């Protein structure tokens, strides 16, 4: 795994937080420019950025200390389970701090995205689903954070002791991290796919639907990083269950503690870094002036309104008009409001602001 080295670790530890800061600043600037209220989703994303910066600082410190992005001395591998080498202890301290930071950061991003969805979509069913996912994401973050902090029953020094110390004093930390990564991916997939059926019911050409969905699917890059991290944990777990001789993790011997942990932290940093950026991109009009939900909808206003005027009655199904509500038989104008997300679209069952 030559791409995970001291230089690449420092690079992502600097670049991703810087891009996150730029994204958050643009997000708040967009709110101010549109005279829109800053919502809870914005503040949660800002809090996630602060924790992401902490993660970046942690891996930079680890790389500077020749721990993260490096490999264990082959001479120490034979004494892997008993080792109390200074570099290994330093690595485990960095890993412990990193995990305490990244778990709430991921939870904050998940909740922030769901609250952003609530700015856009309306409807009883959607409200139930979104609040359920918010509860799950919040519980997920709190539960795994507490387990990470107290996994050694209050004996914190055991977290950065030898492997034997971990097994003697702590719960199975590997199974805990495996459960964390799997549940992380599952919740991310649920959140990522939530808007798909809502957008797909809109009455617009398929290529326009794909364009709108593409804005919401930006988080797929973060999910991909989470899946990579999950695969790494599974690749560690599978050989231990099947007594594979000389198992490796993406080309790194499983006994190379520095190398394996470096890979895990590398992809975890990518996941939280991309997640913060992806959570902000749909709100960044300056970066998407020619390809944003607002521009897509506004470009269709004339065509769809003309099509609506040609019909005496609305067709059955989830028909959509811009500027007119289909939820009643009256021709009352559909209220438009700018809250940092865009134009409201109201259907027979739901109201969308895209």
Secondary structure, DSSP 8 states (H G I E B T S, - for coil): -TTSSHHHHHHHHHHHHHHHHHHHHHHHHHHHHTT----HHHHHHHHHHHHHHHHHHHHHHHHHTT-TT----HHHHTTGGG---HHHHHHHHHHHHHHHHHHHHHHHHHHHHHHHHHHHB--HHHHHHHHHHHHHHHHHHHHHHHHHHTTTTT-GGGGGS-HHHHHHHS--HHHHHHHHHHHHHHHHHHHHHTTHHHHHTSSS-HHHHHHHHHHHGGGHHHHHHHHHHHHHHHHHHHHHHHT-TT-EETTEETT-HHHHHHHHHHHHHHHHHHHHHHHHHTT-GGG-TTSSHHHHHHHHHHHHHHHHHH-SS--SSS--BSSB-SSSSS--B-----SSS--EEE-SS-EEE-
